Amino acid sequence: MFKAKYFLTAADIVKSLTDAFISSAEETMFGDWLEGLAIFVNHNVYGGWKSSAKGVDLEFDLDNIRYIVSIKSGPNWGNSSQITKMREDFKSATKTLRTSNSKLNIRAINGCCYGIDNNPDKGDYFKYCGQEFWYLISGNKNLYLDIIEPLATKAKERNEEFQQSYAQMLNKFTKEFIAEFCFEDGNIDWKKLVQYNSGCKSFNLQ
């Protein structure tokens, strides 16, 4: 891919790989942080708790309804098989809860921390996104806006530190890449790079 995109410098390749890795890691960490925040908020408002049921993140009681919630970052979080798995987890959790209380009124929720879904009723569960989700778990219609300010403040505090570490890491990796995958004239040794990435050391042609 890098060859096709006409990347000519070690720095370009290292930065592209590093940015892709950081983006994936950031998305995971941000999703985990939002999940933790949602559980924390709900616990303080409605006494909710981290669920022990498989595939369910949060449980809480409100107006004689037991809510079981699977928390996702945004509305487009999964493919059809992942959504089917979530439905199965909801059914399993509901069955388990009703073994101890057959009259328990249970409502399954796919809660998305941001985004919009104009058709929340999915038949066997509800999908609430953005403002609707934060309102459900907190009773505060403006909470989805209120959490933005502390997020921005925290990001600003850590940005300078991150940029310094990021630059050091890029320089270190670029130096190692040049030593390992570049000819003495500075050109990239594409064959060696592809062999390192895709060659099978145990492959026997005989």
CORQUI-V819854 format. One record per residue. N is the residue number from 1. RES is the residue in one small letter. D_LAST is the distance of its C-alpha to the last C-alpha in Angstrom with 1 decimal. Layout:
BEGIN
n=N res=RES d_last=D_LAST
n=N res=RES d_last=D_LAST
END
This chain:
BEGIN
n=1 res=m d_last=30.4
n=2 res=f d_last=31.9
n=3 res=k d_last=30.8
n=4 res=a d_last=32.3
n=5 res=k d_last=35.4
n=6 res=y d_last=35.7
n=7 res=f d_last=35.8
n=8 res=l d_last=36.2
n=9 res=t d_last=37.2
n=10 res=a d_last=35.7
n=11 res=a d_last=38.9
n=12 res=d d_last=38.5
n=13 res=i d_last=35.0
n=14 res=v d_last=36.0
n=15 res=k d_last=39.3
n=16 res=s d_last=37.7
n=17 res=l d_last=35.2
n=18 res=t d_last=38.0
n=19 res=d d_last=40.5
n=20 res=a d_last=38.2
n=21 res=f d_last=37.6
n=22 res=i d_last=41.3
n=23 res=s d_last=42.3
n=24 res=s d_last=40.3
n=25 res=a d_last=41.6
n=26 res=e d_last=45.1
n=27 res=e d_last=45.1
n=28 res=t d_last=44.1
n=29 res=m d_last=46.7
n=30 res=f d_last=49.4
n=31 res=g d_last=48.8
n=32 res=d d_last=49.1
n=33 res=w d_last=52.2
n=34 res=l d_last=53.9
n=35 res=e d_last=53.2
n=36 res=g d_last=54.8
n=37 res=l d_last=57.7
n=38 res=a d_last=58.3
n=39 res=i d_last=58.4
n=40 res=f d_last=60.7
n=41 res=v d_last=63.1
n=42 res=n d_last=63.3
n=43 res=h d_last=63.9
n=44 res=n d_last=66.8
n=45 res=v d_last=68.3
n=46 res=y d_last=67.7
n=47 res=g d_last=66.4
n=48 res=g d_last=63.0
n=49 res=w d_last=60.1
n=50 res=k d_last=56.3
n=51 res=s d_last=55.2
n=52 res=s d_last=53.1
n=53 res=a d_last=52.1
n=54 res=k d_last=48.4
n=55 res=g d_last=48.1
n=56 res=v d_last=51.8
n=57 res=d d_last=52.8
n=58 res=l d_last=56.6
n=59 res=e d_last=59.4
n=60 res=f d_last=63.1
n=61 res=d d_last=66.3
n=62 res=l d_last=68.6
n=63 res=d d_last=71.5
n=64 res=n d_last=70.6
n=65 res=i d_last=67.0
n=66 res=r d_last=63.9
n=67 res=y d_last=61.4
n=68 res=i d_last=57.7
n=69 res=v d_last=55.9
n=70 res=s d_last=52.3
n=71 res=i d_last=52.3
n=72 res=k d_last=50.1
n=73 res=s d_last=50.4
n=74 res=g d_last=50.9
n=75 res=p d_last=51.3
n=76 res=n d_last=47.9
n=77 res=w d_last=46.0
n=78 res=g d_last=43.7
n=79 res=n d_last=42.2
n=80 res=s d_last=43.4
n=81 res=s d_last=41.3
n=82 res=q d_last=42.5
n=83 res=i d_last=46.1
n=84 res=t d_last=45.7
n=85 res=k d_last=44.5
n=86 res=m d_last=47.6
n=87 res=r d_last=49.8
n=88 res=e d_last=48.4
n=89 res=d d_last=49.1
n=90 res=f d_last=52.6
n=91 res=k d_last=53.2
n=92 res=s d_last=51.9
n=93 res=a d_last=54.1
n=94 res=t d_last=57.1
n=95 res=k d_last=56.8
n=96 res=t d_last=56.6
n=97 res=l d_last=59.6
n=98 res=r d_last=61.6
n=99 res=t d_last=61.2
n=100 res=s d_last=63.6
n=101 res=n d_last=65.8
n=102 res=s d_last=65.7
n=103 res=k d_last=68.2
n=104 res=l d_last=66.2
n=105 res=n d_last=66.0
n=106 res=i d_last=62.5
n=107 res=r d_last=61.3
n=108 res=a d_last=57.6
n=109 res=i d_last=57.0
n=110 res=n d_last=54.1
n=111 res=g d_last=55.5
n=112 res=c d_last=54.1
n=113 res=c d_last=55.4
n=114 res=y d_last=55.7
n=115 res=g d_last=55.9
n=116 res=i d_last=57.9
n=117 res=d d_last=57.5
n=118 res=n d_last=60.5
n=119 res=n d_last=59.7
n=120 res=p d_last=59.5
n=121 res=d d_last=60.0
n=122 res=k d_last=56.6
n=123 res=g d_last=58.1
n=124 res=d d_last=56.9
n=125 res=y d_last=56.8
n=126 res=f d_last=58.3
n=127 res=k d_last=56.5
n=128 res=y d_last=58.7
n=129 res=c d_last=57.6
n=130 res=g d_last=59.1
n=131 res=q d_last=62.8
n=132 res=e d_last=63.0
n=133 res=f d_last=60.5
n=134 res=w d_last=62.2
n=135 res=y d_last=65.6
n=136 res=l d_last=64.5
n=137 res=i d_last=63.4
n=138 res=s d_last=66.3
n=139 res=g d_last=69.2
n=140 res=n d_last=69.3
n=141 res=k d_last=68.9
n=142 res=n d_last=68.4
n=143 res=l d_last=65.9
n=144 res=y d_last=63.0
n=145 res=l d_last=64.9
n=146 res=d d_last=66.1
n=147 res=i d_last=62.7
n=148 res=i d_last=61.8
n=149 res=e d_last=64.1
n=150 res=p d_last=62.7
n=151 res=l d_last=59.2
n=152 res=a d_last=60.1
n=153 res=t d_last=62.0
n=154 res=k d_last=59.1
n=155 res=a d_last=56.6
n=156 res=k d_last=58.9
n=157 res=e d_last=59.3
n=158 res=r d_last=55.5
n=159 res=n d_last=54.5
n=160 res=e d_last=55.4
n=161 res=e d_last=53.6
n=162 res=f d_last=50.5
n=163 res=q d_last=50.6
n=164 res=q d_last=50.7
n=165 res=s d_last=47.8
n=166 res=y d_last=45.8
n=167 res=a d_last=46.4
n=168 res=q d_last=45.4
n=169 res=m d_last=42.2
n=170 res=l d_last=41.3
n=171 res=n d_last=42.1
n=172 res=k d_last=40.0
n=173 res=f d_last=36.9
n=174 res=t d_last=37.4
n=175 res=k d_last=37.6
n=176 res=e d_last=34.4
n=177 res=f d_last=32.6
n=178 res=i d_last=33.9
n=179 res=a d_last=32.8
n=180 res=e d_last=29.2
n=181 res=f d_last=28.5
n=182 res=c d_last=31.0
n=183 res=f d_last=31.1
n=184 res=e d_last=34.1
n=185 res=d d_last=35.9
n=186 res=g d_last=35.8
n=187 res=n d_last=33.4
n=188 res=i d_last=30.8
n=189 res=d d_last=27.2
n=190 res=w d_last=25.9
n=191 res=k d_last=22.2
n=192 res=k d_last=22.4
n=193 res=l d_last=24.4
n=194 res=v d_last=22.1
n=195 res=q d_last=19.1
n=196 res=y d_last=21.3
n=197 res=n d_last=22.5
n=198 res=s d_last=19.5
n=199 res=g d_last=16.3
n=200 res=c d_last=14.2
n=201 res=k d_last=13.8
n=202 res=s d_last=11.8
n=203 res=f d_last=9.2
n=204 res=n d_last=5.6
n=205 res=l d_last=3.8
n=206 res=q d_last=0.0
END
